[in-house]
Amino acid sequence: MAAKRYIISGKVQGVWFRASAKQQADSLGLTGFVHNLIGGEVEAFVQGPADALLAFEDWCRTGPPLARVTHVEIITQPEDPALVSFSVLR
């Protein structure tokens, strides 16, 4: 297993990015969370098999149809065994 944090920039708030990220993560069997940041970005902490993380990463570069992603920062993180599902944080 691996874990990564993604900071997604662009038009990513108010376009169903978090809900779509949850659908993506659930379909890939990933755990973690996603939430909006004050600066207009979306942050996701995601963990699971490396190939599933790569698929999630690819999805983040485009996001849902209404999003306009301009940059994705990727930071390798230690795993968090307490996370057993994927959540949208408010």
N, C-alpha and C positions, 0 to 999 in steps of 0.2 A: 504494500500500500504506500501511497504517497499523498502529500498534502500541499496545496498551493493557495495563495491569496491573489486575487485578481482585482485590480482597480481599473474600472472601465470608464472611459471618458467620452464625451460627445453628447448627443441628444439621447440620453439614456434614462431620464426620469420622466414620468408621466406618459410612458409609451409601453407599459406592461412588461418592462424588462425583468423586474424581480419575479413576477408570476411565471413568465416564460422560462427564466433561469431555473426555477423550481421544477417545472415540467421536464426540462432538459436533464437536470441532475437526477430526478426520480427515474427517468427512462434509462439512464446510464448506470443506475445503482450507486450513486454517489451520496455522501453525507456532508453536512455543513450548514452554511447559512448565507443569506444575501440581504443587503440593506442599502438604503440611500445614504450618501454622505452630504454634509452641509454644502460643500463646494459644487454640487451638481453631478458628481460621479456616483457610480454604484460600486460597492465592494462585495466580493464574494469570497468566502473561505470554503474550499472544497477539498474533500479527501476521498480516496478510493484507488482502484487499480490505475496504473499509469496510462494504459490505453484509453480508459474512460476519461481521465483528466485531459488527455490530448483532444479528445472529441469535444469535451466541454469548452476547452480553450478555443478550438476552431469556431464553435458556435458563438462564443463571446465576441469574436472579431466582427460579427455581423449583427447578432442579437435578433429580436423580433422585427417584423416588417416595418413598424413605425420608428424604430431606433436608427440613429446615424452614429455609429461608433467611429471615433477618430483615433483612439489609442487604447491599448490594453497593457497595463503594467503587470508583470507576473513575478511573484515572490515565493520562493520555496519556503515552506513552513514545517515545523514539527507536527506530527499527527496528534489529534485530540481524541482519545478513545471514548470520551464522554459523549461525543456526537454520534447518535445512532440513526438520525434521519436528516432530512434537509428542510430548513425552515426559512420563511420570509420574515425578517424582523422589521418592525415598524419604527 
